[in-house]
Amino acid sequence: MTNIGYWVATDDDRKPTDNLVCLVAHDSREAAKGSWEAFWADPEWAAVRANGEEVTASATTMFLDPTDFSKLR
């Protein structure tokens, strides 16, 4: 998993919401599946959640392909 960037979503008044948006890259969809499974099973992550830290308990996955005119292509 390669970290590209992180953002905090804001509302219409530009106040932060409780949503953290992260963009990560993987070599394949299979690699993504394995990376996320390892992340959710990580003992350090489990300890943070168990200690009552306010952290996300779920994530939404979306796969993106760059356009032909993207600088990422």
N, C-alpha and C positions, 0 to 999 in steps of 0.2 A: 504494500500500500504506500503510495507516494502522496504526501500532503501537498496540495496546491494552494489552498487558502481557506480562511475562515471569516465568516461574517455574522453579525448579530442582526436579525430582522428587526425592523422598526415599524411602528404604526404610522398613521397619516400625519401625526404631529412629530414624527421622527423620534419618538420615545422608544427605547429598546423593548422588545417583547421577550418572552421566555424561549424563543427559538434561536438556536445556533445552526447556521448553515455551513457545512464544510464541503469542499470539493476535493476529492481524492482520485487518484488514478491507479489502475490495476493493469496488469499485462493481459488479462482475459476475464471473462465473466466467472469462470471457474476459480481463478485466483481471487477475485473479489469475494466470492462466497466463502472461500477458506479464510481470507483475511478478516472478514466480519465475524465469522464463527470464532476465530481465535480472539478477537477483540472482546466479544461478549463473554467469553469464558475466562478471560485474563483474571488471575487472582487479585491483582492490584485494583482493577476496575470493580470487581465484586466487593472488595473491602470498602471502597469509597461509597458505593451505593448502600452497603450494609450499615455504615456509620451515620446514615441519615443525611448525607450531603444532598443538596438539591441538584440532581443531575438527570439528564434525559434517560428514561427507561426504555425508549424505543427509537427507531430511526426509519426513515423512508429512503429507499434506494431508487435511484433513477439512473439509467445508463444513457450516456450522451455520445453522439458521434459528431466530430467537427464538420462544418460545412466546407465546401471547396475553397471558399474565400477566407477561411479562418487562419489566423496567424499560427494556430496550434497544429495545423495539418502538416 
